[in-house]
Protein backbone atom coordinates (compact mmCIF):
# COMPACT_ATOMS: atom_id res chain seq x y z
CA UNK A 1 0.00 0.00 0.00
CA UNK A 2 2.79 2.37 -0.18
CA UNK A 3 4.82 4.26 -2.25
CA UNK A 4 7.52 6.57 -1.36
CA UNK A 5 10.51 7.77 -3.23
CA UNK A 6 13.90 9.11 -3.05
CA UNK A 7 16.63 11.43 -3.49
CA UNK A 8 17.82 14.94 -3.28
CA UNK A 9 20.93 17.05 -2.28
CA UNK A 10 23.98 18.97 -3.18
CA UNK A 11 26.46 16.76 -1.40
CA UNK A 12 24.59 13.52 -1.26
CA UNK A 13 21.53 13.66 -3.46
CA UNK A 14 20.49 16.80 -5.22
CA UNK A 15 19.30 19.65 -3.10
CA UNK A 16 15.63 20.39 -3.01
CA UNK A 17 16.28 23.07 -0.49
CA UNK A 18 18.92 24.66 -2.69
CA UNK A 19 16.34 24.86 -5.43
CA UNK A 20 13.76 26.35 -3.11
CA UNK A 21 12.96 30.03 -3.52
CA UNK A 22 13.25 32.59 -0.74
CA UNK A 23 10.63 32.14 1.92
CA UNK A 24 7.27 33.50 0.89
CA UNK A 25 7.85 33.41 -2.85
CA UNK A 26 7.90 30.87 -5.61
CA UNK A 27 9.80 31.37 -8.82
CA UNK A 28 8.20 30.02 -11.93
CA UNK A 29 9.22 29.70 -15.50
CA UNK A 30 5.63 30.14 -16.53
CA UNK A 31 2.96 32.21 -14.95
CA UNK A 32 5.23 34.57 -13.00
CA UNK A 33 6.10 34.53 -9.32
CA UNK A 34 3.69 33.20 -6.77
CA UNK A 35 3.16 34.59 -3.31
CA UNK A 36 1.74 33.00 -0.14
CA UNK A 37 -1.61 34.48 -1.10
CA UNK A 38 -1.46 33.09 -4.64
CA UNK A 39 -4.11 30.40 -5.03
CA UNK A 40 -2.25 28.80 -7.93
CA UNK A 41 -0.01 26.88 -5.53
CA UNK A 42 -3.06 25.15 -4.01
CA UNK A 43 -4.13 24.04 -7.48
CA UNK A 44 -0.61 22.73 -7.99
CA UNK A 45 -0.85 20.87 -4.68
CA UNK A 46 -4.16 19.29 -5.67
CA UNK A 47 -2.65 18.12 -8.97
CA UNK A 48 0.47 16.47 -7.50
CA UNK A 49 -1.49 14.96 -4.61
CA UNK A 50 -4.01 13.49 -7.05
CA UNK A 51 -1.14 11.96 -9.02
CA UNK A 52 0.33 10.45 -5.85
CA UNK A 53 -3.11 9.12 -4.92
CA UNK A 54 -3.53 7.64 -8.40
CA UNK A 55 -0.23 5.78 -8.09
CA UNK A 56 -0.99 4.51 -4.59
CA UNK A 57 -4.45 3.30 -5.55
CA UNK A 58 -3.03 1.63 -8.64
CA UNK A 59 -0.68 -0.40 -6.44
CA UNK A 60 -3.48 -1.58 -4.13
CA UNK A 61 -6.25 -1.87 -6.71
CA UNK A 62 -4.65 -4.55 -8.88
CA UNK A 63 -4.35 -7.41 -6.37
CA UNK A 64 -8.08 -7.63 -5.86
CA UNK A 65 -8.62 -8.04 -9.63
CA UNK A 66 -5.90 -10.69 -10.16
CA UNK A 67 -8.30 -13.68 -10.24
CA UNK A 68 -10.52 -11.91 -12.77
CA UNK A 69 -7.49 -11.06 -14.91
CA UNK A 70 -6.28 -14.65 -14.77
CA UNK A 71 -9.65 -16.02 -15.84
CA UNK A 72 -10.16 -13.45 -18.59
CA UNK A 73 -6.72 -13.65 -20.22
CA UNK A 74 -5.89 -17.25 -19.36
CA UNK A 75 -2.76 -16.05 -17.58
CA UNK A 76 -0.37 -18.52 -16.02
CA UNK A 77 0.61 -18.31 -12.36
CA UNK A 78 3.96 -16.75 -13.27
CA UNK A 79 2.21 -14.15 -15.46
CA UNK A 80 -0.07 -12.98 -12.67
CA UNK A 81 2.96 -12.70 -10.39
CA UNK A 82 4.70 -10.48 -12.94
CA UNK A 83 1.63 -8.26 -13.28
CA UNK A 84 2.41 -7.03 -9.76
CA UNK A 85 6.13 -7.85 -9.41
CA UNK A 86 6.99 -6.18 -12.73
CA UNK A 87 5.48 -2.91 -11.56
CA UNK A 88 7.29 -3.07 -8.21
CA UNK A 89 10.65 -3.87 -9.80
CA UNK A 90 10.45 -1.08 -12.37
CA UNK A 91 9.29 1.36 -9.70
CA UNK A 92 12.10 0.39 -7.32
CA UNK A 93 14.80 0.49 -9.99
CA UNK A 94 13.78 3.95 -11.21
CA UNK A 95 12.99 5.85 -8.01
CA UNK A 96 16.36 7.41 -7.28
CA UNK A 97 17.11 8.09 -10.93
CA UNK A 98 13.66 9.64 -11.38
CA UNK A 99 14.39 12.05 -8.57
CA UNK A 100 17.75 13.03 -10.03
CA UNK A 101 16.27 13.57 -13.49
CA UNK A 102 13.84 16.03 -11.92
CA UNK A 103 16.71 17.85 -10.22
CA UNK A 104 18.64 18.11 -13.50
CA UNK A 105 15.93 18.79 -16.07
CA UNK A 106 13.15 20.27 -13.94
CA UNK A 107 10.63 18.73 -11.54
CA UNK A 108 7.62 20.06 -13.44
CA UNK A 109 8.92 18.66 -16.72
CA UNK A 110 9.62 15.21 -15.26
CA UNK A 111 6.29 15.19 -13.42
CA UNK A 112 4.42 15.88 -16.66
CA UNK A 113 6.45 13.27 -18.57
CA UNK A 114 5.78 10.81 -15.75
CA UNK A 115 2.04 11.39 -15.50
CA UNK A 116 1.72 11.32 -19.29
CA UNK A 117 3.61 8.03 -19.49
CA UNK A 118 1.65 6.60 -16.57
CA UNK A 119 -1.62 7.49 -18.29
CA UNK A 120 -0.48 5.92 -21.57
CA UNK A 121 0.68 2.78 -19.76
CA UNK A 122 -2.69 2.60 -17.97
CA UNK A 123 -4.44 2.66 -21.35
CA UNK A 124 -2.17 -0.12 -22.62
CA UNK A 125 -2.96 -2.16 -19.50
CA UNK A 126 -6.69 -1.60 -19.92
CA UNK A 127 -6.67 -2.69 -23.55
CA UNK A 128 -4.16 -5.54 -23.18
CA UNK A 129 -5.21 -8.51 -25.28
CA UNK A 130 -2.96 -11.09 -23.63
CA UNK A 131 -0.88 -11.58 -20.46
CA UNK A 132 2.43 -10.65 -22.13
CA UNK A 133 1.14 -7.25 -23.21
CA UNK A 134 -0.32 -6.64 -19.74
CA UNK A 135 2.97 -7.53 -18.00
CA UNK A 136 4.96 -5.28 -20.36
CA UNK A 137 2.47 -2.43 -19.84
CA UNK A 138 2.68 -2.84 -16.05
CA UNK A 139 6.48 -2.61 -16.22
CA UNK A 140 6.12 0.59 -18.25
CA UNK A 141 3.60 1.86 -15.70
CA UNK A 142 6.05 1.25 -12.85
CA UNK A 143 8.88 2.96 -14.74
CA UNK A 144 6.79 6.06 -15.48
CA UNK A 145 5.53 6.17 -11.89
CA UNK A 146 9.21 6.31 -10.87
CA UNK A 147 9.51 9.50 -12.93
CA UNK A 148 6.31 11.04 -11.57
CA UNK A 149 6.16 10.23 -7.88
CA UNK A 150 9.60 11.50 -6.74
CA UNK A 151 8.71 14.99 -7.96
CA UNK A 152 5.66 15.34 -5.70
CA UNK A 153 7.31 16.66 -2.55
CA UNK A 154 10.04 18.42 -4.52
CA UNK A 155 7.29 20.48 -6.13
CA UNK A 156 5.64 21.03 -2.75
CA UNK A 157 8.95 22.17 -1.26
CA UNK A 158 9.58 24.61 -4.10
CA UNK A 159 6.00 25.92 -4.02
CA UNK A 160 5.22 26.41 -0.33
CA UNK A 161 7.10 28.40 2.31
CA UNK A 162 8.34 26.43 5.33
CA UNK A 163 5.57 27.59 7.68
CA UNK A 164 2.89 26.08 5.40
CA UNK A 165 4.57 22.73 4.74
CA UNK A 166 3.38 21.09 7.96
CA UNK A 167 -0.21 21.54 6.84
CA UNK A 168 0.66 20.16 3.42
CA UNK A 169 2.33 17.05 4.83
CA UNK A 170 -0.71 16.46 7.01
CA UNK A 171 -2.83 16.48 3.87
CA UNK A 172 -0.41 14.08 2.23
CA UNK A 173 -0.72 11.66 5.14
CA UNK A 174 -4.50 11.77 4.84
CA UNK A 175 -4.23 11.02 1.10
CA UNK A 176 -2.01 8.01 1.81
CA UNK A 177 -4.47 6.68 4.37
CA UNK A 178 -7.42 7.25 2.05
CA UNK A 179 -5.66 5.47 -0.81
CA UNK A 180 -4.82 2.49 1.37
CA UNK A 181 -8.44 2.06 2.42
CA UNK A 182 -10.18 2.86 -0.86
CA UNK A 183 -7.84 1.10 -3.32
CA UNK A 184 -8.93 -2.51 -2.72
CA UNK A 185 -12.59 -1.53 -2.36
CA UNK A 186 -12.52 0.56 -5.55
CA UNK A 187 -10.84 -2.31 -7.40
CA UNK A 188 -13.50 -4.71 -6.13
CA UNK A 189 -16.36 -2.41 -7.19
CA UNK A 190 -14.96 -1.74 -10.66
CA UNK A 191 -14.36 -5.45 -11.23
CA UNK A 192 -17.74 -6.49 -9.84
CA UNK A 193 -19.72 -3.92 -11.81
CA UNK A 194 -18.24 -5.18 -15.12
CA UNK A 195 -18.80 -1.78 -16.72
CA UNK A 196 -19.63 -2.05 -20.44
CA UNK A 197 -18.64 -5.71 -20.27
CA UNK A 198 -15.00 -4.72 -19.65
CA UNK A 199 -14.63 -6.91 -16.53
CA UNK A 200 -11.34 -5.91 -14.77
CA UNK A 201 -10.17 -3.37 -17.36
CA UNK A 202 -11.74 -0.26 -15.73
CA UNK A 203 -9.26 -0.56 -12.82
CA UNK A 204 -6.67 0.75 -15.29
CA UNK A 205 -8.87 2.83 -17.59
CA UNK A 206 -10.07 4.94 -14.66
CA UNK A 207 -6.61 6.53 -14.68
CA UNK A 208 -7.14 8.03 -18.15
CA UNK A 209 -9.38 11.01 -17.32
CA UNK A 210 -7.42 11.67 -14.12
CA UNK A 211 -4.07 11.55 -15.92
CA UNK A 212 -5.21 13.72 -18.84
CA UNK A 213 -6.61 16.33 -16.44
CA UNK A 214 -3.35 16.23 -14.48
CA UNK A 215 -1.36 16.84 -17.66
CA UNK A 216 -3.45 19.80 -18.77
CA UNK A 217 -3.74 21.46 -15.36
CA UNK A 218 -0.16 20.65 -14.39
CA UNK A 219 1.19 22.59 -17.37
CA UNK A 220 -0.77 25.62 -16.20
CA UNK A 221 -0.44 25.62 -12.43
CA UNK A 222 2.80 23.82 -11.46
CA UNK A 223 5.88 26.01 -11.29
CA UNK A 224 9.24 24.77 -12.53
CA UNK A 225 12.24 24.23 -10.27
CA UNK A 226 15.63 22.58 -10.58
CA UNK A 227 18.56 21.80 -8.30
CA UNK A 228 21.56 23.99 -9.22
CA UNK A 229 23.96 21.32 -7.94
CA UNK A 230 22.20 18.13 -8.92
CA UNK A 231 24.05 14.81 -8.77
CA UNK A 232 24.93 13.01 -11.96
CA UNK A 233 22.97 10.01 -13.12
CA UNK A 234 24.27 6.52 -12.37
CA UNK A 235 22.77 4.53 -15.24
CA UNK A 236 25.32 1.66 -15.04
CA UNK A 237 24.37 1.29 -11.38
CA UNK A 238 20.67 1.14 -12.30
CA UNK A 239 21.42 -1.49 -14.95
CA UNK A 240 23.46 -3.64 -12.56
CA UNK A 241 20.94 -3.62 -9.71
CA UNK A 242 18.08 -4.30 -12.15
CA UNK A 243 19.99 -7.22 -13.67
CA UNK A 244 20.67 -8.65 -10.21
CA UNK A 245 17.00 -8.46 -9.24
CA UNK A 246 15.81 -10.00 -12.52
CA UNK A 247 18.35 -12.81 -12.23
CA UNK A 248 16.92 -13.61 -8.79
CA UNK A 249 13.18 -13.09 -9.24
CA UNK A 250 12.59 -14.35 -12.80
CA UNK A 251 13.69 -17.95 -12.01
CA UNK A 252 11.57 -17.89 -8.86
CA UNK A 253 8.43 -17.08 -10.82
CA UNK A 254 9.15 -19.32 -13.82
CA UNK A 255 11.04 -22.19 -12.22
CA UNK A 256 8.03 -24.12 -10.93
CA UNK A 257 6.30 -24.13 -14.32
CA UNK A 258 9.52 -25.30 -16.03
CA UNK A 259 10.25 -27.99 -13.42
CA UNK A 260 13.13 -26.00 -11.90
CA UNK A 261 15.73 -26.17 -14.70
CA UNK A 262 19.46 -25.86 -14.03
CA UNK A 263 19.64 -22.39 -15.58
CA UNK A 264 17.27 -21.13 -12.89
CA UNK A 265 19.62 -22.11 -10.07
CA UNK A 266 22.60 -20.70 -11.98
CA UNK A 267 20.72 -17.45 -12.53
CA UNK A 268 19.85 -17.08 -8.84
CA UNK A 269 23.46 -17.78 -7.86
CA UNK A 270 24.63 -15.35 -10.54
CA UNK A 271 22.47 -12.59 -9.03
CA UNK A 272 24.81 -12.57 -6.03
CA UNK A 273 27.80 -12.12 -8.34
CA UNK A 274 26.09 -9.22 -10.13
CA UNK A 275 25.24 -7.68 -6.75
CA UNK A 276 28.91 -7.90 -5.72
CA UNK A 277 29.90 -6.19 -8.98
CA UNK A 278 27.30 -3.49 -8.25
CA UNK A 279 28.79 -2.82 -4.81
CA UNK A 280 32.31 -2.60 -6.26
CA UNK A 281 31.10 -0.25 -8.98
CA UNK A 282 29.29 1.99 -6.48
CA UNK A 283 32.49 2.34 -4.45
CA UNK A 284 34.37 3.33 -7.59
CA UNK A 285 31.60 5.74 -8.58
CA UNK A 286 31.76 7.37 -5.15
CA UNK A 287 35.52 7.94 -5.46
CA UNK A 288 35.19 9.22 -9.02
CA UNK A 289 32.41 11.83 -8.82
CA UNK A 290 30.56 11.38 -5.51
CA UNK A 291 27.23 10.51 -7.15
CA UNK A 292 26.61 6.77 -6.68
CA UNK A 293 23.13 5.33 -7.01
CA UNK A 294 23.42 4.01 -3.44
CA UNK A 295 25.39 5.84 -0.74
CA UNK A 296 27.17 2.79 0.74
CA UNK A 297 28.62 4.77 3.65
CA UNK A 298 25.12 4.86 5.16
CA UNK A 299 25.45 1.17 6.01
CA UNK A 300 28.17 2.05 8.54
CA UNK A 301 25.30 3.28 10.73
CA UNK A 302 24.19 0.08 12.46
CA UNK A 303 20.61 1.14 13.04
CA UNK A 304 20.22 2.16 9.40
CA UNK A 305 21.65 -1.13 8.10
CA UNK A 306 19.31 -3.06 10.39
CA UNK A 307 16.41 -0.81 9.38
CA UNK A 308 17.05 -1.51 5.69
CA UNK A 309 16.97 -5.22 6.50
CA UNK A 310 13.65 -4.69 8.33
CA UNK A 311 12.24 -2.75 5.39
CA UNK A 312 13.34 -5.43 2.91
CA UNK A 313 11.86 -8.21 5.03
CA UNK A 314 8.65 -6.27 5.62
CA UNK A 315 8.37 -5.81 1.86
CA UNK A 316 8.62 -9.60 1.49
CA UNK A 317 5.72 -9.95 3.95
CA UNK A 318 3.48 -7.55 2.01
CA UNK A 319 4.38 -9.16 -1.33
CA UNK A 320 3.46 -12.63 -0.12
CA UNK A 321 0.44 -11.89 2.05
CA UNK A 322 -1.62 -9.60 -0.14
CA UNK A 323 -1.33 -11.82 -3.20
CA UNK A 324 -2.09 -15.15 -1.51
CA UNK A 325 -4.89 -13.56 0.54
CA UNK A 326 -6.68 -12.44 -2.63
CA UNK A 327 -6.25 -15.81 -4.34
CA UNK A 328 -7.42 -17.64 -1.21
CA UNK A 329 -10.63 -15.67 -0.91
CA UNK A 330 -11.61 -15.48 -4.58
CA UNK A 331 -10.37 -18.80 -5.97
CA UNK A 332 -10.09 -20.95 -2.87
CA UNK A 333 -13.34 -19.84 -1.23
CA UNK A 334 -15.10 -18.80 -4.44
CA UNK A 335 -15.94 -15.30 -3.19
CA UNK A 336 -16.65 -12.37 -5.47
CA UNK A 337 -14.16 -9.51 -5.79
CA UNK A 338 -16.60 -7.25 -3.93
CA UNK A 339 -16.94 -9.60 -0.98
CA UNK A 340 -13.16 -9.96 -0.80
CA UNK A 341 -12.73 -6.19 -0.92
CA UNK A 342 -15.30 -5.55 1.82
CA UNK A 343 -13.73 -8.27 3.98
CA UNK A 344 -10.49 -6.29 4.02
CA UNK A 345 -12.04 -3.08 5.37
CA UNK A 346 -11.50 -3.94 9.09
CA UNK A 347 -7.83 -4.55 8.34
CA UNK A 348 -7.37 -1.17 6.62
CA UNK A 349 -9.22 0.71 9.35
CA UNK A 350 -7.17 -1.01 12.07
CA UNK A 351 -3.92 -0.04 10.29
CA UNK A 352 -4.99 3.61 10.11
CA UNK A 353 -6.08 3.77 13.76
CA UNK A 354 -2.97 2.08 15.13
CA UNK A 355 -0.66 4.17 12.93
CA UNK A 356 -2.03 7.41 14.38
CA UNK A 357 -1.82 6.21 17.97
CA UNK A 358 1.68 4.76 17.58
CA UNK A 359 3.23 7.98 16.28
CA UNK A 360 1.43 10.39 18.58
CA UNK A 361 1.25 8.46 21.84
CA UNK A 362 3.24 5.24 21.99
CA UNK A 363 6.58 5.67 20.20
CA UNK A 364 7.60 8.85 22.06
CA UNK A 365 7.19 6.91 25.31
CA UNK A 366 8.19 3.33 24.49
CA UNK A 367 10.43 3.65 21.42
CA UNK A 368 11.32 0.54 19.45
CA UNK A 369 9.27 -1.69 21.76
CA UNK A 370 6.22 -0.39 19.90
CA UNK A 371 7.56 -1.67 16.58
CA UNK A 372 8.51 -5.01 18.10
CA UNK A 373 5.08 -5.30 19.67
CA UNK A 374 3.64 -4.62 16.24
CA UNK A 375 5.63 -7.49 14.69
CA UNK A 376 4.52 -9.91 17.43
CA UNK A 377 0.91 -8.70 17.17
CA UNK A 378 0.91 -9.31 13.44
CA UNK A 379 2.35 -12.79 14.00
CA UNK A 380 -0.39 -13.49 16.55
CA UNK A 381 -3.05 -12.35 14.08
CA UNK A 382 -1.60 -14.60 11.40
CA UNK A 383 -1.53 -17.61 13.74
CA UNK A 384 -5.18 -16.95 14.58
CA UNK A 385 -5.94 -16.70 10.85
CA UNK A 386 -4.18 -20.02 10.20
CA UNK A 387 -6.24 -21.67 12.93
CA UNK A 388 -9.50 -20.27 11.58
CA UNK A 389 -8.68 -21.26 7.99
CA UNK A 390 -7.98 -24.79 9.16
CA UNK A 391 -10.94 -25.00 11.54
CA UNK A 392 -13.64 -23.57 9.26
CA UNK A 393 -12.17 -24.65 5.92
CA UNK A 394 -14.15 -23.43 2.92
CA UNK A 395 -17.11 -22.52 5.16
CA UNK A 396 -15.30 -19.59 6.82
CA UNK A 397 -17.21 -16.30 6.69
CA UNK A 398 -16.14 -12.68 6.41
CA UNK A 399 -17.07 -11.86 9.99
CA UNK A 400 -15.01 -14.81 11.25
CA UNK A 401 -12.01 -13.33 9.44
CA UNK A 402 -12.56 -9.93 11.04
CA UNK A 403 -10.78 -10.68 14.34
CA UNK A 404 -7.46 -11.92 12.89
CA UNK A 405 -7.53 -9.13 10.32
CA UNK A 406 -8.06 -6.48 12.99
CA UNK A 407 -5.24 -7.93 15.10
CA UNK A 408 -2.95 -7.98 12.07
CA UNK A 409 -3.97 -4.45 11.11
CA UNK A 410 -3.25 -3.10 14.58
CA UNK A 411 0.17 -4.74 14.47
CA UNK A 412 0.96 -3.33 11.03
CA UNK A 413 -0.13 0.15 12.10
CA UNK A 414 2.34 0.01 15.00
CA UNK A 415 5.13 -0.62 12.48
CA UNK A 416 4.52 1.29 9.26
CA UNK A 417 4.08 4.79 10.65
CA UNK A 418 7.12 5.02 12.98
CA UNK A 419 9.49 2.71 11.09
CA UNK A 420 11.09 5.35 8.86
CA UNK A 421 11.85 7.69 11.77
CA UNK A 422 13.41 4.80 13.69
CA UNK A 423 15.60 3.86 10.74
CA UNK A 424 16.66 7.46 10.05
CA UNK A 425 17.12 8.54 13.66
CA UNK A 426 20.91 8.00 13.73
CA UNK A 427 21.55 8.98 10.11
CA UNK A 428 23.21 12.41 9.75
CA UNK A 429 20.55 14.90 8.73
CA UNK A 430 22.41 15.90 5.57
CA UNK A 431 22.00 12.31 4.32
CA UNK A 432 18.31 11.96 5.21
CA UNK A 433 17.18 12.21 1.59
CA UNK A 434 19.40 9.47 0.21
CA UNK A 435 18.62 7.28 3.21
CA UNK A 436 14.88 7.79 2.77
CA UNK A 437 15.12 7.02 -0.93
CA UNK A 438 16.99 3.81 -0.22
CA UNK A 439 14.39 2.79 2.38
CA UNK A 440 11.60 3.09 -0.17
CA UNK A 441 13.52 1.37 -2.94
CA UNK A 442 14.33 -1.49 -0.58
CA UNK A 443 10.69 -1.88 0.42
CA UNK A 444 9.58 -2.11 -3.22
CA UNK A 445 12.37 -4.61 -3.92
CA UNK A 446 11.26 -6.77 -0.99
CA UNK A 447 7.71 -6.63 -2.28
CA UNK A 448 8.79 -7.93 -5.70
CA UNK A 449 10.88 -10.68 -4.09
CA UNK A 450 7.94 -11.70 -1.89
CA UNK A 451 5.70 -11.99 -4.95
CA UNK A 452 8.36 -14.20 -6.53
CA UNK A 453 8.36 -16.46 -3.45
CA UNK A 454 4.62 -17.05 -3.91
CA UNK A 455 5.55 -19.59 -6.60
CA UNK A 456 7.38 -21.69 -4.06
CA UNK A 457 5.33 -21.37 -0.88
CA UNK A 458 1.85 -21.12 -2.38
CA UNK A 459 1.49 -22.26 -6.00
CA UNK A 460 3.79 -25.21 -5.37
CA UNK A 461 1.40 -26.47 -2.67
CA UNK A 462 -1.61 -25.89 -4.92
CA UNK A 463 -0.01 -27.96 -7.68
CA UNK A 464 0.87 -30.81 -5.32
CA UNK A 465 -2.63 -30.96 -3.82
CA UNK A 466 -4.43 -30.82 -7.17
CA UNK A 467 -2.09 -33.43 -8.65
CA UNK A 468 -2.68 -35.71 -5.68
CA UNK A 469 -6.43 -35.40 -6.29
CA UNK A 470 -5.82 -36.20 -9.99
CA UNK A 471 -7.00 -32.78 -11.12
CA UNK A 472 -10.49 -32.99 -9.65
CA UNK A 473 -12.16 -29.55 -9.73
CA UNK A 474 -13.53 -30.12 -6.24
CA UNK A 475 -9.96 -30.33 -4.95
CA UNK A 476 -8.95 -26.88 -6.21
CA UNK A 477 -10.65 -24.91 -3.42
CA UNK A 478 -9.23 -27.15 -0.71
CA UNK A 479 -5.78 -26.89 -2.32
CA UNK A 480 -5.91 -23.09 -2.14
CA UNK A 481 -7.00 -23.21 1.50
CA UNK A 482 -4.08 -25.51 2.39
CA UNK A 483 -1.63 -23.42 0.37
CA UNK A 484 -2.85 -20.27 2.13
CA UNK A 485 -2.13 -21.77 5.52
CA UNK A 486 1.32 -22.86 4.37
CA UNK A 487 2.13 -19.37 3.05
CA UNK A 488 0.95 -17.74 6.28
CA UNK A 489 3.23 -20.07 8.24
CA UNK A 490 6.19 -18.75 6.23
CA UNK A 491 5.02 -15.19 6.78
CA UNK A 492 4.95 -15.74 10.55
CA UNK A 493 8.60 -16.76 10.27
CA UNK A 494 9.32 -13.55 8.32
CA UNK A 495 7.73 -11.47 11.10
CA UNK A 496 9.83 -13.19 13.75
CA UNK A 497 12.94 -12.28 11.74
CA UNK A 498 11.69 -8.68 11.63
CA UNK A 499 11.19 -8.76 15.42
CA UNK A 500 14.80 -9.86 15.96
CA UNK A 501 16.23 -7.33 13.50
CA UNK A 502 14.43 -4.55 15.37
CA UNK A 503 16.74 -5.06 18.35
CA UNK A 504 19.37 -3.19 16.31
CA UNK A 505 17.13 -0.12 16.01
CA UNK A 506 17.60 2.71 18.52
CA UNK A 507 15.67 2.20 21.76
CA UNK A 508 14.10 5.60 21.19
CA UNK A 509 14.19 7.49 17.92
CA UNK A 510 15.29 10.96 18.89
CA UNK A 511 16.19 11.87 15.31
CA UNK A 512 14.42 13.72 12.57
CA UNK A 513 11.34 12.55 10.78
CA UNK A 514 11.17 12.64 7.03
CA UNK A 515 8.42 15.21 6.84
CA UNK A 516 10.10 17.30 9.50
CA UNK A 517 13.36 17.22 7.55
CA UNK A 518 11.59 18.56 4.49
CA UNK A 519 9.59 21.13 6.42
CA UNK A 520 12.61 22.38 8.33
CA UNK A 521 14.83 22.75 5.30
CA UNK A 522 15.25 26.40 4.47
CA UNK A 523 16.50 27.82 1.21
CA UNK A 524 20.08 27.04 0.30
CA UNK A 525 20.85 25.26 3.56
CA UNK A 526 22.36 22.26 1.81
CA UNK A 527 20.12 19.80 3.60
CA UNK A 528 19.53 16.51 1.88
CA UNK A 529 15.79 16.20 1.77
CA UNK A 530 13.72 13.28 0.49
CA UNK A 531 11.42 13.73 -2.46
CA UNK A 532 8.55 12.06 -0.68
CA UNK A 533 7.84 10.78 2.83
CA UNK A 534 8.80 7.16 3.28
CA UNK A 535 5.37 5.76 3.86
CA UNK A 536 5.12 2.06 3.22
CA UNK A 537 2.52 -0.53 3.89
Secondary structure, 3 states (H helix, E strand, C coil): CCCCCCCCCCCCCCCHHHHCCCCCEECCCCCCCEECCCCHHHHHHHHHHHHHHHHHHHHHHHHHHHHHHHHHHCCCHHHHHHHHHHHHHHHHHHHHHHHHHHHHHCHHHHHHHHHHHHHHHHHHHHCCCCHHHHHHHHHHHHHHHHHHCCHHHHHHHHHCCHHHHHHHHHHHHHHHHHHHHHHHHHHHHHHHHCHHHCCCCHHHHHHHHHHHHHHHHHHHHCCCCCCCCCCCCCHHHHHHHHHHHHHHHHHHHHHCCCCCCHHHHHHHHHHHHHHHHHHHHHHHHHHHHCCCCCCHHHHHCHHHHHHHHHHHHHHHHHHHHHHHHHHHHHHHCCCCHHHHHHHCHHHHHHHHHHHHHHHHHHHHHHCHHHHHHHHHHHHHHHHHHHHHHHHHHHHCCHHHHHHHHHHHHHHHHHHHHHHHHHHHCCCCHHHHHHHHHHHHHHHHHHHHHHHHHHHHHHHHHHHHHHHHCCCCCHHHHHHHHHHHHHHHHHHHHHHHHHHHHHHHCCCCCCCCCHHHHHHHCCCCCCCCCCCCCCCCC
